Amino acid sequence: MRLENIVWDARDPHRLGTFWAAALDASPMTDEPEGFEARMSLGDDLFLDLCLQRVAEPSDSPARLHLDLRGDKDQEHHVQRLLGLGARRVDIGQGDVPWTVLVDPEGNAFCVMEQREAYRDTGPIAALPLDSADPDRDAAFWAELTGWQSYDGVAPASLRHPSGRGPVLEFCPEPEPKQGKNRLHLDVRAELGDEDLVSRALALGARSAEIGSDDLPWTVLNDPSGNEFCILEPSRSG
C-alpha cells in the first residue's frame, strides 16, 4: 500500500488545481470539468498526486489537514512567488511565528515554513499536519495503513516514507473534536494481493464514512479521530 493522493474539494477544480500544480511544480495529468489531477515527483518511483474534485459547496468546518510548504532560507522568495500565483496572506490568529500563513484561491489555509532540519529532503511539501484526538494512536494506525515509519519530527507523533524522502505526516493535538466534512483528505492505494486492506483498516479502528456509492473504485472511511480518507483499489497496471 502507499499514500498516493492529497485530495481537495473545490468549487473550481481547474483554477485551484493549476494553482497547486504551479505551487508544487507538479505535472498536470487530468484537467476536466469535474476534476483536475497533477503528479508531484519525489524521485525514482515515489510520488504524490494532487487531486481536485468538484463539489457544489466545500465544507466550512474547521480545517483538520493542511499543507506546510518548505521555505528554508528562501522563505520570503517562496511567499512572494505564491502570492504571484494567486495566494493571499491571512491572519488566523497565528501571532508572532516564524512561518507565513497564506490561503489558496479557494480560501484553504497553508503555511510556508522557515528552515528546519526536520524538513530536509522533503520536496516542496514539508509536512502534512493532521488534527488528532490521540497522536500516538493515530500515528500507529496510519503506519499500519501506509507502511510509513516513525520519524523524529516536530509534532507529538510523525511518520515518513521509509526512503526518508517526501513530506512528514504530522499528528497534531486537535483544538476541538471534528465537525463536518474535511475539505482535504488523503488516499491510500492498496496493492495487488492486499484487497483486504479495508477490513484491516476497520479492525485497526477506522469507521465507515457512509459517503459515496458502492460502485466506486474506492472506499471512504474515517480514521480513529474521524478524519476522512479513501482506500483505492489496487492498480491493475502495476
C-alpha positions, 0 to 999 in steps of 0.5 A: 500500500502507499499514500498516493493522493492529497485530495481537495474539494473545490468549487473550481477544480481547474483554477485551484488545481493549476494553482497547486500544480504551479505551487508544487511544480507538479505535472498536470495529468487530468484537467476536466470539468469535474476534476483536475489531477497533477503528479508531484515527483519525489524521485525514482518511483515515489510520488504524490498526486494532487487531486481536485474534485468538484463539489457544489459547496466545500465544507466550512468546518474547521480545517483538520489537514493542511499543507506546510510548504518548505521555505528554508532560507528562501522563505520570503522568495517562496511567499512572494512567488505564491502570492504571484500565483494567486495566494493571499496572506491571512491572519488566523490568529497565528501571532508572532511565528516564524512561518507565513500563513497564506490561503489558496484561491479557494480560501484553504489555509497553508503555511510556508515554513522557515528552515528546519532540519526536520524538513530536509529532503522533503520536496516542496511539501514539508509536512502534512499536519493532521488534527488528532484526538490521540497522536500516538494512536493515530500515528500507529494506525496510519503506519499500519495503513501506509507502511510509513515509519516513525520519524523524529519530527516536530509534532507529538507523533510523525511518520515518513516514507521509509526512503526518508524522502517526501513530506512528514505526516504530522499528528497534531493535538486537535483544538476541538473534536471534528465537525463536518466534512474535511475539505482535504483528505488523503488516499491510500492505494492498496496493492495487488494481493492486499484487497483486504486492506479495508477490513484491516483498516476497520479492525485497526479502528477506522469507521465507515464514512457512509459517503459515496456509492458502492460502485466506486473504485474506492472506499471512504472511511474515517480514521480513529479521530474521524478524519476522512480518507479513501482506500483505492483499489489496487492498480491493475497496471502495476 
